[in-house]
Amino acid sequence: MTSRSSRGFVLPMVVIALAMMGLLVVAVLTTSDDDREASMAFQEGTRSFFAADAGLNQMLAQWGDSSYDTRVAAAGVADTFAWRTLPENGATYRAIIQRLATSGAISLKVDGRSAATRRGLRTVAVVITVSTSFHYAAVGFTDISVSSSNTDSWDSAVGAYGGGNVGTNGDIRSNGTISMLSGSTAIKGDAQAATTIVGGGCAHVTGTCTGGQPTVTIPDVSCPAGFSPASDVPSGPGITYVPATGALTVGGGKTITLNYSNSPYRFSSMSFSGSSVLTFTGTPQHVDLYVSGAVNLSGGTIQNPSGKPTNLTVWGCGANTAAWTLTGSSNAFYAVYAPHHPVTLTGGSPLYGALVGASINLTGGSALHYDEALGRVGVVTSLPGSWTEVAH
């Protein structure tokens, strides 16, 4: 038989137990809400992260056709893109690009947002380098001079130069002056200089003609190690090549034929005389030809049978400042990038491509036909270890 005192003890214990169970239920429900909130936040954060990453990949994929690097031509310049929608899931992203002052590389930062109501925000970033693409007919580091010569444009991806495939994008740009636009010169494009354009020179320009413009980035080019082996450079009468020094000399109207597939070629100097020719054979593909010293083609020319300047780039590598003299021809389809070398195009024949040099001198009735396809060939490379997620 239960005593009266025992009955008085049990009732409070039951009440306390029920209260504790109630508190436990509330705690469980609260924890469930917190877990749900945390789970949803994690989900939205993950979706936003993938939106940012997808946006970054889209920017890199579109870079070659869109030439985004031209929007940040000078060191320190930044540009912000508007928000864009990913068609797969409605998530959005925007990009911020900035040219780095110290290296010339580009910082690419992309914000991503999920399409859900909470619209989380995550950011990823990478540092990229863009291999040289040619956005002008001619770029001079210190000066451009054009005398009784002309520039215009065409697009090798469309077809051969001529007829309807002739445009007015034969732009010239100097990080210093444009000192002479004279004689029968016709610049069918824009002329822009960081300092001044000689008085009266703008009369020879069909597009805009302005001084005081921002400079453009002209990075140096490193030389590949060693020189081309003798097995890659055919020998014969009139052809002298010294593999130990990398010096190539062709005279007497001879033709030296290199194979497309042996790229890259590496020489210390090139000298042609007597209407000699350097040409290529084999399956057309891109060739890089590096020269660290002087180039003298006043008595010869470089030809590219593929007809596409995008298939041949002549690089002035290293810090040597020897002069380069070029002559054109009906098959002179190539681009020149020689940031430390004064480059002269002479001889009255055309060059189909583009020129970058310490200075540019177009003279003797020469024509420079800028290939617009060259502006779309830059290859984007991310610097190892630079990819990161940016904390907010």
WOPELIN-V184927 format. One record per helix or strand. SS is the DSSP state (alpha for helix, beta for strand). FROM is the first residue (numbers start at 1). LEN is the number of residues. Records with the same first field share a line. If there is no record, write none. Layout:
SS = FROM-LEN + FROM-LEN
This chain:
alpha = 4-63 + 68-5 + 201-4 + 230-3 + 260-3 + 309-3 + 372-5
beta = 78-3 + 84-2 + 92-8 + 106-8 + 121-10 + 138-10 + 150-5 + 162-1 + 165-1 + 167-1 + 172-3 + 177-6 + 186-2 + 191-3 + 197-1 + 205-1 + 209-2 + 236-1 + 239-4 + 247-4 + 255-5 + 265-3 + 269-4 + 276-6 + 287-5 + 295-2 + 300-3 + 312-5 + 324-4 + 333-14 + 350-13 + 367-5 + 380-3 + 388-3
